[in-house]
Amino acid sequence: MAKLQPIRGTHDLLFDDARKHAHVMDVFRELAERYGYGRIDTPIIEFTEVFKRTLGETTDVVTKEMYTFEDRGGDSITLRPELTAGVARAFISGGLAQNLPLKLYSWGAMFRRERPQKGRQRQFHQLDVEVLGVDGPQADIEVIALGAHLLDELGLGDRVTLELNTLGDRESRKAYRDVLAGYLADHRDQLSEEGKHRLDHNPLRILDTKDKGDRAVIADAPRISDHLNAESADFFAEVCDGLDRLKIDYVLNEKLVRGFDYYTHTAFEFITEHLGAQGTVIGGGRYDHLIETMGGPATPGIGWAAGIERLAMLAEEAPPSVRPIVVIPVGAEAQDAALVLTNSLRRLGLTADQGFRGNLKKRMDRANKANASFAVLIGGDELERGVATVRNLDTGDQTEVAMDQVAAHLSSKL
């Protein structure tokens, strides 16, 4: 029988890795709620049309990477490759337009059939924030500030750089797209096959190409900043001014784009040089026309997503776990008393564990390995006298404490 293994591109989270992931999510949840965001959880599976409408039927994600299957009812179902589309679908199907503005946060597992590599798995996890119903630059400033704050709270602020750009409004975007397409058409014979495909279907996407030849072509391409109308220029100036006031550093990158027409105005990424090729840890932008593209009411929006795996990898060290109290019964006759005491400690909010097996030395070895702060020893002699021995595992000091006072004694110490 073949040895069972996780599917390629998936992995088990254990011990330090699991603790790092949990820490990222805990910090994110606390910050999002501090900023006034409410929790939303959307299903892991959606009708495939949800993602085709938002990601585009010709994109690599839809044509090559999505996990799509037909269920027993004949419906085409897809494991979600990202969160924004599901949030937009929930907004439409839930009739949430009367609740605007909405500030939402979420996290969960995503699925894309990519080539597994450092920081990129086929099942991966993302954090997500979305602001719906706010068409002014204050929302852009706030979501970027939340991302910067999260990175600072995780101790990663000095390992990332915020890159910022504007796509302008629809009018500016279309004008620039036409100018860019004209320039690229004049250099078509110098483009890669992928570059030619992007030119024919989505010229803006060439700006974020990794192909060296294509990058040489776009080095002299027209700049979007030269094709913004007054409203778009003013909008972006307000975003930059707000970030300056909050002392959030950024660099302008006019090649930072979002390919779909429903994206407008601000695009941004927090990137790092510490994860190899997978440098983006948070990416987002304004998508004022997404919801109407999906058949809902015209609703402006902006948000970002962050890779939990990448944030955890950047963190390098796991946060320290809570040091437990270990209750050790010495002899079978002390088992019941140890059970009751352990339960009492946990009910008081203390982290407590019980040595289930082995002699006293083995149980003490396990307590030290678990970095326990105290050990509580209960033997036959202690039972007769109604006491327990409480040993401080840092100093080695120990004292006898009345059994009904052990919990209070430890609470005062911790």
DORO-449089 format. One line per 8 residues: number of its first residue (from 1); their letters; for each residue z, y, x of N, C-alpha, C, O. Coordinates in steps of 0.1 Angstrom, whole numbers, m for minus. Atoms other than C-alpha are relative to their C-alpha. Layout:
N
NUM = a = Z Y X Z Y X Z Y X Z Y X | ...
# end
This chain:
414
1 = maklqpir = 0 m12 8 0 0 0 0 12 9 8 13 18 | 1 m12 m8 m10 34 14 13 8 m1 19 9 m12 | m12 m8 0 18 57 24 m3 13 m8 m13 20 m6 | 2 m12 8 22 85 m1 3 13 8 12 14 15 | 0 m13 m7 16 120 12 m3 11 m10 m9 9 m20 | 4 m12 9 14 155 m4 m15 2 1 m21 m1 11 | 14 m4 1 m21 166 m14 m3 10 11 5 19 13 | 4 m9 m11 m39 184 14 1 15 m6 m4 18 m17
9 = gthdllfd = m2 m14 5 m30 221 11 12 3 m8 14 14 m13 | m13 m1 7 3 215 m6 11 m4 10 9 m11 19 | m11 4 m9 37 212 10 13 0 m8 15 7 m18 | m13 1 6 73 204 1 8 11 7 7 14 19 | m9 m10 m5 99 232 5 14 m6 1 19 m10 m9 | m13 6 m2 131 220 20 9 9 9 4 16 18 | m10 m6 m9 163 235 35 m4 15 4 m4 23 m5 | 2 m13 m4 155 266 56 m12 7 m7 m11 18 m11
17 = darkhahv = 12 m6 6 120 271 42 3 3 m15 m1 14 m20 | m3 m3 14 133 268 6 9 12 m1 8 20 m10 | m10 m12 0 161 293 14 m8 13 3 m4 23 m3 | 8 m12 m2 136 318 28 m8 4 m12 m9 16 m16 | 8 m3 12 114 315 m3 9 6 m10 6 16 m17 | m9 m5 11 144 319 m26 5 14 3 7 22 m6 | m5 m13 m4 156 349 m6 m10 11 m3 m7 21 m9 | 11 m9 4 122 366 m10 0 3 m15 m1 15 m19
25 = mdvfrela = 0 m1 14 123 360 m47 12 8 m5 11 16 m14 | m12 m6 4 159 371 m51 m1 15 3 3 24 m6 | 1 m14 m3 153 404 m33 m11 7 m8 m8 18 m13 | 10 m5 8 121 410 m52 5 2 m15 3 13 m20 | m5 m2 14 137 404 m86 10 11 m1 9 19 m10 | m10 m11 0 166 427 m78 m6 14 1 m3 23 m7 | 6 m13 m2 144 455 m66 m9 3 m13 m9 15 m17 | 8 m2 12 119 451 m95 8 5 m12 4 15 m19
33 = erygygri = m8 m4 12 146 454 m121 7 14 3 9 21 m6 | m6 m13 m3 162 483 m102 m11 12 m3 m7 23 m6 | 11 m10 3 128 501 m106 m4 0 m15 m13 8 m18 | 3 m1 14 128 494 m143 m11 m10 m5 m17 m7 m16 | 11 10 4 103 464 m144 7 m11 m8 18 m15 m5 | m5 12 8 108 436 m170 m8 m12 4 m20 m12 8 | 5 13 m4 101 400 m164 m10 m5 m10 m8 m4 m22 | 10 7 8 69 382 m177 m3 m12 8 m5 m12 20
41 = dtpiieft = 5 13 m6 60 346 m171 m12 m5 m9 m10 m7 m21 | 12 5 7 25 335 m180 m2 m15 3 3 m19 14 | 2 14 m3 13 299 m182 m8 m3 13 m16 6 17 | 7 4 m12 1 281 m151 m15 m3 m3 m24 m2 5 | 14 3 4 m30 270 m170 m4 10 m11 3 14 m20 | 6 m9 9 m53 293 m189 m14 m5 m4 m20 m14 4 | 14 2 2 m87 290 m206 m8 6 12 m5 17 16 | 8 m4 m12 m113 292 m178 m6 14 m2 m7 22 8
49 = evfkrtlg = 7 m13 3 m129 323 m195 9 11 5 4 22 8 | m9 m10 m5 m98 343 m186 m3 5 14 m3 17 17 | 2 m3 m14 m106 341 m149 m15 4 2 m18 12 11 | 14 m3 m2 m144 342 m152 m3 15 m4 m10 21 3 | 2 m14 4 m142 375 m170 6 10 10 0 21 12 | m7 m10 m9 m118 391 m145 m5 m2 15 m6 9 22 | 3 2 m14 m129 375 m112 m15 0 3 m19 2 14 | 14 0 m2 m166 374 m118 m6 m14 1 m1 m22 10
57 = ettdvvtk = 5 14 0 m187 342 m124 m7 m3 13 m8 m15 16 | 7 3 m13 m205 345 m90 9 1 12 4 m1 23 | m8 m1 m12 m175 350 m68 4 m14 5 3 m24 m2 | m4 12 m6 m163 324 m44 12 m6 m7 13 m19 m8 | m12 5 6 m130 321 m62 m4 m9 m13 1 m20 m15 | 5 7 12 m148 311 m95 m9 m12 3 m8 m23 m3 | 11 10 m3 m177 291 m80 5 m11 9 0 m23 8 | m3 10 m10 m159 273 m52 15 m4 1 18 m15 5
65 = emytfedr = m14 2 m3 m121 276 m53 9 m3 m12 20 m9 m10 | m8 3 11 m108 273 m88 2 m15 m4 m8 m22 m2 | m3 14 5 m92 241 m101 m3 0 m15 6 4 m23 | 4 0 14 m111 237 m134 m3 m14 m5 m9 m22 2 | 3 14 6 m112 207 m157 m1 1 m15 3 11 m21 | 2 1 14 m120 197 m192 12 m8 m6 13 m19 m1 | m12 8 5 m89 187 m212 m5 m9 m11 m17 m10 m14 | 4 10 10 m89 160 m239 m6 6 m12 m13 m1 m20
73 = ggdsitlr = 5 m6 11 m98 185 m265 m14 6 2 m20 12 m7 | 13 m5 m3 m130 195 m247 0 14 5 m10 20 8 | m1 m14 m5 m117 229 m236 0 1 15 5 m8 22 | 0 m2 m14 m123 242 m201 12 7 4 15 19 0 | m14 m5 m3 m89 248 m185 0 2 15 m6 m6 23 | m1 m3 m14 m81 264 m151 14 2 4 22 9 m3 | m13 m4 m6 m50 264 m129 m2 14 5 m11 17 12 | 2 m15 m4 m44 301 m123 m1 2 15 7 m3 23
81 = peltagva = 1 m3 m14 m57 314 m90 7 13 3 8 17 15 | m7 m13 m2 m39 348 m95 7 3 m13 5 m3 m23 | m9 m3 11 m15 365 m119 m5 11 m9 m2 11 m21 | 4 m11 8 m31 397 m131 m8 m3 m12 m5 2 m23 | 8 4 12 m56 381 m154 8 m6 m11 6 m3 m23 | m9 6 11 m29 361 m172 8 11 m6 11 10 m18 | m8 m11 6 m8 393 m176 m9 8 m10 m4 12 m20 | 9 m7 8 m38 411 m190 m3 m8 m13 m4 m2 m24
89 = rafisggl = 2 8 12 m45 382 m214 12 0 m9 10 1 m21 | m12 m1 8 m9 382 m225 1 13 m7 6 14 m19 | m1 m13 6 m11 419 m232 m9 1 m12 m5 6 m22 | 10 0 11 m42 414 m254 5 m9 m11 6 m5 m23 | m3 10 10 m31 382 m272 13 3 m6 16 m1 m18 | m14 m3 5 5 394 m276 0 13 m8 11 17 m13 | 0 m12 8 m6 427 m292 10 10 6 18 16 m2 | m10 m8 m7 15 447 m266 m4 14 1 4 22 7
97 = aqnlplkl = 5 m14 m2 m5 479 m268 10 10 m6 11 22 m1 | m10 m10 6 23 495 m290 12 1 9 20 10 6 | m12 m1 m9 48 489 m262 m3 8 13 6 9 21 | 4 m8 m12 30 511 m236 10 12 1 14 18 m9 | 4 7 m12 38 520 m210 9 m12 3 20 m13 m1 | m6 12 m3 47 486 m197 1 m2 16 m9 1 23 | m2 3 m15 62 478 m162 5 m14 1 16 m18 m4 | m3 14 1 62 441 m156 0 m6 15 m7 m2 24
105 = yswgamfr = 0 8 m13 70 417 m127 0 m15 m3 5 m19 m13 | 1 15 2 64 380 m122 m1 m6 14 m3 0 24 | 3 8 m12 61 353 m96 m3 m14 m5 0 m18 m16 | 3 14 3 49 317 m95 m10 m6 9 m15 0 19 | 10 8 m8 25 291 m81 m14 4 m4 m17 5 m16 | 14 m2 2 m12 298 m78 m8 m12 7 m2 m19 15 | 8 12 m5 m40 273 m70 m14 5 4 m21 10 m5 | 14 m3 m4 m72 278 m50 m4 m11 11 4 m14 20
113 = rerpqkgr = 5 10 m9 m92 251 m32 m6 6 12 m19 6 13 | 5 m6 m12 m95 268 1 3 m9 12 10 m19 11 | m3 7 m12 m95 255 37 14 3 4 17 15 8 | m14 m3 m3 m58 251 44 1 5 15 m5 0 24 | m3 m5 m13 m46 272 74 13 8 m1 19 9 m12 | m13 m7 m1 m16 292 85 0 12 m10 m9 20 m10 | m1 m11 10 m5 314 56 m9 m2 m12 m9 7 m20 | 9 2 11 m30 300 32 0 m15 m4 m4 m24 4
121 = qrqfhqld = 0 14 5 m25 268 11 m7 m1 m13 m10 9 m19 | 7 2 12 m41 253 m19 9 2 m12 5 7 m23 | m10 m5 10 m9 257 m39 8 10 8 15 6 18 | m8 m10 m7 7 289 m29 7 8 m11 6 6 m23 | m8 m7 10 31 314 m45 m1 15 3 m2 19 14 | 1 m14 0 29 350 m53 11 8 m8 15 3 m18 | m7 m10 8 50 379 m64 m10 10 m6 m21 11 m1 | 9 m8 7 34 403 m88 7 11 m8 17 9 m14
129 = vevlgvdg = m5 m12 8 40 438 m103 m12 6 m7 m23 7 m1 | 11 m7 8 18 455 m130 7 12 m8 17 10 m14 | m4 m11 8 21 489 m146 m12 3 m9 m23 5 m5 | 11 m1 10 0 492 m178 3 13 m9 14 15 m13 | m1 m11 9 m7 523 m198 4 14 6 6 23 m1 | m3 m13 m8 m1 550 m171 m13 4 8 m17 m4 17 | 13 m3 m7 m33 568 m160 2 10 11 m8 14 17 | m2 m10 m10 m17 593 m136 4 m6 13 8 m18 14
137 = pqadievi = m3 5 m14 m11 589 m98 15 m3 2 18 m10 12 | m14 3 m2 27 587 m103 2 m16 0 11 m21 7 | m1 14 1 22 550 m112 m4 m6 14 2 m16 19 | 5 5 m13 2 544 m80 11 2 11 13 m7 19 | m10 m3 m10 29 561 m59 12 m10 m1 17 m15 8 | m11 9 2 56 540 m75 m2 m14 4 7 m20 10 | 2 14 m4 41 506 m71 m2 m2 15 3 m12 20 | 0 1 m14 33 513 m35 13 1 6 17 m6 16
145 = algahlld = m14 m1 m5 68 525 m29 8 m12 m2 17 m16 6 | m8 13 3 82 493 m45 m4 m10 11 4 m17 16 | 4 9 m10 61 473 m21 6 3 14 10 m6 21 | m6 m4 m13 73 493 9 15 m3 0 20 m7 11 | m15 3 1 109 490 m3 3 m15 2 12 m18 9 | m2 14 m2 106 453 m6 m1 m5 14 7 m12 19 | 1 4 m14 93 449 29 11 5 9 16 m2 18 | m12 m5 m7 121 471 42 12 m9 m3 20 m12 7
153 = elglgdrv = m12 8 4 147 451 23 0 m14 7 10 m20 10 | 2 13 m7 133 419 39 0 1 15 m1 m9 22 | m1 m2 m14 135 435 73 m14 m1 7 m15 m4 19 | 13 1 m5 97 435 77 m8 13 1 m20 13 5 | 7 m13 1 89 472 74 m7 4 13 m18 10 13 | 6 m4 m13 82 476 111 m11 m10 5 m16 m9 16 | 10 11 m4 58 445 112 m12 1 m9 m21 m7 m8 | 12 m1 9 33 458 86 m5 15 1 2 24 5
161 = tlelntlg = 7 m13 1 9 487 82 m6 2 m14 m13 m7 m19 | 5 m3 14 0 503 48 m14 6 3 m15 17 9 | 13 m6 m1 m38 508 46 m4 5 m15 0 m2 m24 | 2 m7 13 m50 531 18 m14 5 m1 m20 9 8 | 13 m5 3 m83 540 2 m1 4 m15 7 1 m23 | 3 m3 14 m98 554 m30 m14 m5 m3 m23 m4 5 | 13 4 5 m127 540 m50 m6 11 m9 m17 10 m14 | 4 m10 10 m129 571 m72 0 m5 m14 3 m17 m17
169 = dresrkay = 1 4 14 m134 571 m109 m14 m7 m2 m21 m9 8 | 12 7 2 m163 553 m125 m13 8 4 m22 2 10 | 12 m9 m4 m187 582 m120 m1 0 15 m13 m1 20 | 1 m1 m15 m178 585 m83 m4 m14 6 m12 m15 15 | 3 14 m5 m179 547 m78 m14 m3 m1 m20 m8 8 | 14 3 2 m213 544 m93 m9 8 9 m19 3 15 | 8 m8 m9 m227 573 m73 1 m5 14 m10 m6 21 | m1 6 m13 m214 558 m41 m7 m13 2 m13 m16 11
177 = rdvlagyl = 6 13 m1 m225 523 m49 m16 2 1 m22 m5 9 | 15 m2 m1 m261 536 m54 m4 5 14 m14 0 19 | 4 m5 m14 m261 555 m21 2 m11 10 m7 m12 19 | m2 11 m10 m246 526 m2 m10 m11 m1 m15 m16 9 | 11 10 2 m271 501 m18 m13 5 6 m20 m3 12 | 12 m5 m6 m299 524 m7 0 m1 15 m10 m5 21 | m2 2 m15 m286 525 29 m2 m14 4 m9 m17 14 | 0 14 m4 m281 488 30 m14 m6 m2 m19 m15 6
185 = adhrdqls = 14 5 2 m316 481 16 m9 3 12 m18 m4 15 | 8 m4 m11 m331 500 45 4 m8 13 m4 m9 22 | m4 9 m12 m312 476 69 1 m14 m4 8 m22 2 | m2 14 6 m316 444 48 m3 m10 11 4 m21 11 | 4 11 m10 m333 425 77 10 m2 11 10 m12 18 | m11 1 m10 m302 431 98 12 m7 m6 22 m10 2 | m12 6 6 m278 416 73 0 m15 0 m11 m22 1 | m1 15 1 m265 380 72 m5 m4 m14 m7 4 m23
193 = eegkhrld = 3 5 13 m274 358 43 10 4 m10 7 7 m22 | m11 m4 9 m240 365 28 m1 15 m3 2 19 m14 | 2 m14 2 m246 402 33 m11 3 m9 m9 12 m18 | 11 m2 10 m279 400 15 4 m3 m14 0 3 m24 | m4 4 14 m263 382 m14 9 11 m5 8 14 m17 | m9 m11 5 m236 409 m16 m8 12 m3 m4 19 m13 | 8 m12 3 m262 436 m15 m6 m2 m13 m7 8 m21 | 7 3 12 m280 420 m44 10 0 m12 6 4 m23
201 = hnplrild = m9 2 11 m249 414 m65 12 10 0 17 13 m11 | m12 m8 m1 m220 436 m53 1 8 13 8 4 22 | 1 m7 m13 m228 461 m25 13 4 6 14 3 19 | m13 m5 m6 m193 474 m21 7 m11 8 14 m8 17 | m7 11 m7 m181 439 m10 m4 m1 14 3 m7 22 | 4 1 m14 m201 443 22 10 8 9 11 5 21 | m9 m9 m8 m176 469 34 12 m8 5 17 m4 16 | m11 8 m5 m149 442 38 m5 m13 7 3 m23 8
209 = tkdkgdra = 6 12 m7 m172 417 56 7 m3 13 12 6 20 | m5 4 m13 m160 397 86 m11 m3 9 m9 m5 21 | 12 3 m9 m195 391 99 m2 12 10 m3 23 6 | 1 m11 m11 m200 410 132 m13 7 m2 m13 20 0 | 13 m7 2 m237 417 125 1 10 m12 m4 21 m11 | m1 m9 12 m229 431 90 9 12 3 7 23 m2 | m9 m10 m3 m200 451 104 m7 11 9 m5 23 8 | 7 m9 m8 m224 467 129 m9 9 m9 m11 21 m6
217 = viadapri = 9 m7 9 m247 477 100 8 11 m7 4 22 m9 | m8 m9 8 m219 493 80 7 10 8 13 20 2 | m7 m10 m8 m205 512 109 m5 14 m2 2 24 m1 | 6 m13 3 m229 540 101 m3 2 m15 m11 11 m18 | 3 m2 15 m229 536 63 6 12 m5 16 18 0 | m6 m12 7 m222 565 40 15 m3 m3 19 m14 m6 | m15 1 3 m185 572 34 3 4 m15 m3 13 m20 | m3 m2 14 m170 570 m1 6 14 m2 5 20 m12
225 = sdhlnaes = m6 m13 2 m150 602 6 m9 11 m1 m6 22 m6 | 10 m10 2 m182 621 7 m7 0 m14 m15 8 m16 | 6 2 13 m191 610 m28 10 0 m12 6 m4 m22 | m10 m1 11 m160 617 m48 m2 13 m8 m4 23 m2 | 0 m12 8 m161 641 m77 14 7 1 23 1 7 | m13 m7 m2 m133 667 m79 12 m7 m6 22 m7 0 | m12 7 6 m111 647 m103 4 m11 9 17 m13 10 | m4 11 m9 m112 617 m80 7 4 13 17 m2 17
233 = adffaevc = m6 m5 m13 m105 637 m49 14 5 m3 23 3 5 | m13 m5 3 m76 654 m66 10 m11 m3 22 m11 1 | m8 11 3 m62 621 m79 5 m6 13 17 m9 15 | m4 6 m13 m62 606 m44 9 9 8 18 4 15 | m9 m9 m7 m47 637 m29 14 0 m5 24 1 3 | m13 1 6 m18 634 m53 7 m12 5 19 m12 7 | m6 13 m5 m12 598 m43 4 2 14 16 m2 18 | m4 m2 m14 m12 607 m6 11 10 1 20 7 9
241 = dgldrlki = m11 m10 0 10 637 m12 14 m7 m4 24 m4 2 | m12 7 4 35 615 m31 6 m9 11 18 m10 13 | m4 9 m11 36 589 m3 6 8 12 16 4 18 | m5 m8 m10 41 617 22 14 5 m3 23 5 5 | m13 m5 4 70 631 2 11 m11 1 23 m9 4 | m9 11 m1 86 596 2 1 m6 14 8 m15 17 | 0 4 m14 80 593 39 m5 m15 2 1 m22 10 | 6 13 m2 59 562 35 m13 1 8 m22 8 3
249 = dyvlnekl = 11 m2 m9 35 560 64 m12 m9 m5 m10 m20 m11 | 12 7 4 m1 549 58 m12 4 9 m11 15 15 | 12 m4 m7 m35 549 74 m12 m2 m10 m12 m11 m18 | 12 0 9 m68 556 56 m10 m10 5 m13 m10 17 | 10 10 m4 m93 528 56 m11 0 m11 m9 m6 m21 | 10 m1 10 m125 536 38 m8 m12 m2 m17 m13 m11 | 6 13 3 m137 500 41 8 m9 m8 4 m20 m11 | m8 8 9 m109 488 20 m5 2 m15 m3 13 m20
257 = vrgfdyyt = 6 m1 13 m125 480 m14 4 m11 m9 10 m21 m4 | m2 11 10 m122 460 m46 m14 0 m6 m19 10 m10 | 13 2 4 m155 446 m57 m4 2 m14 m16 6 m17 | 4 0 14 m154 447 m95 0 14 m6 8 22 m1 | 2 m13 6 m164 476 m116 12 5 m7 14 17 m9 | m12 m5 8 m131 477 m135 11 6 10 20 12 5 | m9 m7 m9 m113 488 m103 m4 14 2 m16 17 4 | 3 m14 m2 m110 525 m98 11 6 9 22 0 10
265 = htafefit = m10 m7 m7 m91 550 m77 6 m8 11 0 m13 20 | m7 5 m12 m64 536 m54 m2 m15 3 m1 m23 m6 | 0 13 m5 m68 505 m33 9 0 12 8 9 20 | m10 m1 m11 m41 495 m8 3 m15 4 2 m24 m4 | m5 13 m5 m29 466 14 10 3 11 9 12 19 | m9 0 m11 1 461 36 m4 m12 9 m4 m24 4 | 5 11 m9 m12 441 66 9 m1 12 17 8 16 | m8 2 m12 3 426 97 m9 m7 10 m19 m13 7
273 = ehlgaqgt = 7 6 m10 m9 414 130 8 m13 5 4 m19 15 | m9 10 m4 18 387 132 m3 m14 m7 4 m24 m4 | 3 13 7 1 360 110 m14 m4 3 m20 m12 m5 | 13 4 m3 m32 356 127 m10 6 m9 m9 18 m12 | 11 m5 9 m63 359 105 5 4 m14 m2 13 m20 | m4 m3 14 m43 360 73 10 12 0 22 10 m1 | m8 m12 m3 m31 396 78 6 7 m12 15 15 m11 | m5 m7 12 m26 408 42 12 m7 m6 11 m19 m9
281 = vigggryd = m12 6 7 9 403 28 2 6 m14 8 m1 m22 | 0 m6 14 6 427 m2 m13 7 m2 m18 14 7 | 13 m7 3 m26 438 m18 m1 4 m14 4 m3 m23 | 0 m5 14 m32 459 m49 m10 11 m2 m17 15 7 | 9 m11 4 m51 486 m67 1 3 m14 7 m4 m22 | 0 m4 14 m58 504 m99 m12 m6 m7 m23 m7 m1 | 10 8 7 m78 485 m125 m1 6 m15 2 m1 m24 | 0 m7 13 m83 510 m154 m9 m6 m10 m7 m3 m22
289 = hlietmgg = 9 5 10 m111 491 m171 1 m15 m1 m8 m21 m8 | m1 14 1 m99 455 m167 2 m5 m14 m5 m14 m19 | m4 6 13 m83 450 m201 m11 2 m10 m14 m7 m18 | 11 m2 9 m113 465 m220 m11 m10 4 m19 m15 m5 | 10 10 m4 m136 442 m199 4 m14 m6 m6 m22 m9 | m5 13 6 m115 413 m213 0 0 m15 3 m10 m22 | 1 m1 15 m120 425 m249 12 7 m6 13 7 m19 | m11 m7 6 m88 445 m253 m2 15 m1 m13 20 2
297 = patpgigw = 1 m15 1 m81 482 m259 0 6 14 6 1 23 | 0 m7 m13 m89 506 m231 14 3 5 21 11 m2 | m14 m1 m5 m57 505 m210 0 1 15 m4 m8 21 | m1 m1 m15 m52 518 m175 11 m9 6 20 m12 m1 | m10 8 m6 m33 497 m151 m1 0 15 m11 4 21 | 0 1 m14 m23 493 m115 11 m11 4 21 m12 m3 | m10 10 m4 m4 465 m96 m3 m5 14 m13 m1 20 | 2 7 m12 m1 444 m66 5 m15 0 14 m18 m9
305 = aagierla = m5 13 m2 4 408 m55 4 m2 14 m2 4 23 | m5 3 m13 23 395 m25 1 m15 2 6 m22 m7 | m2 14 m3 22 361 m8 14 m4 4 18 1 15 | m14 4 m3 56 345 m8 0 m7 14 9 m5 22 | 1 7 m13 46 321 20 m1 9 12 6 8 22 | 2 m9 m11 34 349 42 12 9 3 16 11 14 | m12 m7 m2 65 370 36 11 m8 7 18 m4 16 | m10 9 m6 87 340 44 m3 m3 15 6 m3 23
313 = mlaeeapp = 4 3 m14 67 333 76 3 12 8 7 11 20 | m3 m12 m8 71 369 87 15 1 3 19 6 13 | m14 m1 m1 108 367 81 5 m8 12 16 m5 18 | m4 9 m11 110 339 107 12 m8 m2 12 m20 m2 | m13 7 1 147 331 103 4 0 m14 2 10 m22 | m5 1 13 162 319 71 13 8 m1 20 8 8 | m13 m7 2 190 340 56 11 m10 1 9 m22 m3 | m11 10 m1 224 324 62 4 m5 m14 4 3 m23
321 = svrpivvi = m4 5 12 235 301 35 15 3 m2 22 5 7 | m14 m2 3 269 305 17 8 m11 7 5 m23 5 | m9 10 m6 296 287 37 8 m7 m10 16 0 m18 | m8 7 11 311 260 15 15 m3 4 18 m2 16 | m14 6 m2 347 248 11 m2 m15 m2 m8 m19 m12 | 2 15 2 348 210 16 13 m6 m3 23 m4 4 | m12 7 4 374 190 m2 m1 m15 4 m11 m21 0 | 0 14 m6 382 157 15 11 m8 m5 23 m6 m1
329 = pvgaeaqd = m11 9 3 402 130 m2 2 m11 11 m8 m17 15 | m4 10 m10 420 108 23 6 m12 m7 18 m13 m9 | m5 12 7 422 74 6 m5 1 m15 m7 12 m20 | 5 1 14 410 62 m28 10 7 m10 5 12 m21 | m9 m5 10 442 74 m45 m1 15 m2 4 21 m12 | 2 m14 1 433 110 m38 m13 5 m6 m16 17 m7 | 14 m3 5 398 108 m53 1 9 m12 m7 19 m13 | m1 m8 12 408 121 m87 4 14 2 m1 23 m4
337 = aalvltns = m6 m13 m3 428 150 m74 m11 9 7 m12 21 4 | 10 m7 m7 399 160 m51 m11 4 m10 m17 15 m9 | 10 m3 11 375 158 m81 4 12 m8 m4 21 m10 | m5 m11 8 396 181 m102 1 13 8 m3 24 3 | m1 m12 m9 402 206 m73 m14 6 2 m16 18 1 | 14 m5 m3 365 208 m64 m6 7 m12 m12 17 m11 | 5 m6 12 356 215 m100 7 14 m3 0 23 m7 | m7 m12 2 383 242 m102 m5 11 9 m7 23 5
345 = lrrlglta = 5 m10 m9 370 260 m71 m14 5 m5 m17 17 m4 | 14 m4 5 334 260 m85 1 8 m12 m7 18 m14 | m1 m9 12 346 274 m118 5 14 3 3 23 m5 | m5 m13 m4 362 302 m99 m11 8 7 m9 20 11 | 11 m6 m6 328 310 m84 m1 m2 15 m9 4 22 | 1 4 m14 334 295 m50 m9 m11 3 m11 m20 m6 | 9 11 m4 309 272 m32 9 m11 6 15 m9 16 | m8 11 m4 326 239 m29 m8 m13 0 m16 m15 m9
353 = dqgfrgnl = 6 13 m1 315 204 m19 11 m10 2 22 m7 6 | m10 10 m1 333 171 m18 m6 m11 9 m17 m15 7 | 4 11 m8 331 144 9 0 m13 m8 11 m17 m12 | 0 12 9 319 114 m10 3 m13 7 8 m22 1 | m1 13 m6 320 87 16 3 2 15 1 13 21 | m3 0 m14 330 78 52 15 3 2 23 7 m6 | m14 m2 m4 363 80 71 2 15 2 m7 23 1 | m3 m14 m2 381 112 78 m8 7 11 m13 18 9
361 = kkrmdran = 8 m7 m11 363 119 111 m14 3 m5 m19 13 m2 | 14 m2 5 328 114 95 m1 12 m10 m10 20 m9 | 0 m11 10 337 137 66 2 13 7 m4 23 3 | m2 m12 m7 350 163 90 m12 5 8 m15 16 9 | 12 m3 m7 319 161 111 m11 6 m9 m18 15 m6 | 9 m5 10 298 166 80 4 14 m5 m5 23 m7 | m4 m13 4 319 196 70 m3 10 11 m8 21 8 | 3 m9 m11 314 212 104 m15 2 1 m20 13 3
369 = kanasfav = 15 m2 0 276 205 103 m5 9 m12 m14 16 m10 | 4 m8 11 275 222 69 5 14 2 3 23 m7 | m6 m13 m3 292 252 85 10 5 m10 11 16 m14 | m11 m3 9 321 250 61 10 10 5 12 10 17 | m10 m9 m4 347 277 62 14 m6 0 22 m3 9 | m13 7 2 376 256 50 m2 m14 m3 m11 m18 m10 | 0 14 5 384 220 46 14 m2 m7 24 3 m2 | m12 3 7 410 209 20 2 m15 0 m6 m23 m5
377 = liggdele = m2 15 m1 425 175 28 11 m4 m10 22 3 m11 | m10 6 9 444 155 2 1 m15 2 m8 m22 1 | m4 14 m2 461 123 11 11 m5 m9 16 3 m17 | m11 6 8 487 100 m4 13 8 1 20 10 m9 | m13 m7 m2 516 119 12 m1 14 m7 9 18 m13 | 2 m13 7 502 153 m1 1 m2 m15 7 7 m22 | m1 2 15 498 138 m36 14 m1 m4 18 5 m14 | m14 2 4 534 127 m37 8 14 0 17 15 m8
385 = rgvatvrn = m8 m12 m1 546 162 m27 m7 12 m7 m2 23 m8 | 7 m11 8 520 181 m49 m6 11 9 m6 22 4 | 6 m10 m8 504 199 m20 m14 m5 5 m17 m17 4 | 12 3 m7 471 200 m1 0 7 13 6 18 15 | 1 m7 m14 464 208 36 m13 8 0 m24 2 m1 | 12 m9 m1 440 238 39 m2 3 15 7 10 21 | 3 m2 m14 424 239 73 m11 11 2 m22 9 m4 | 10 m10 m3 405 270 86 m9 m6 11 m4 m8 22
393 = ldtgdqte = 9 7 m10 375 255 104 m5 9 11 m11 5 21 | 4 m9 m11 369 286 125 11 1 10 9 1 22 | m11 m2 m10 404 289 140 7 m13 2 15 m14 12 | m7 12 m2 417 254 135 14 1 m7 21 m10 m7 | m14 m2 6 449 268 118 0 m7 m14 m10 m8 m21 | m1 7 13 461 248 88 14 2 m6 24 4 1 | m13 m2 7 488 252 62 0 m9 m13 m11 m12 m18 | m1 7 13 501 233 32 2 10 m11 9 19 m10
401 = vamdqvaa = 0 m9 12 495 249 m2 3 m9 m12 m3 m19 m13 | m2 7 13 508 238 m36 m13 m2 m6 m22 6 m7 | 12 4 6 481 220 m54 m5 9 m10 m17 12 m11 | 4 m9 11 480 244 m83 m3 14 5 m6 23 m2 | 3 m13 m6 477 273 m59 m11 0 10 m14 11 16 | 11 1 m11 449 261 m36 m12 9 m4 m17 16 5 | 12 m8 4 421 278 m56 3 14 2 m5 22 8 | m4 m14 m2 440 311 m56 1 4 14 m3 15 18
409 = hlsskl = m2 m2 m14 448 308 m20 m14 2 7 m16 11 15 | 13 m1 m6 412 302 m10 m8 12 m5 m15 18 3 | 7 m12 6 399 329 m33 5 13 8 m3 22 11 | m5 m12 m8 422 354 m14 m5 0 14 m7 11 20 | 5 1 m13 409 342 19 m15 4 1 m20 9 11 | 15 m2 0 372 345 9 m4 12 m7 m16 15 m8
# end
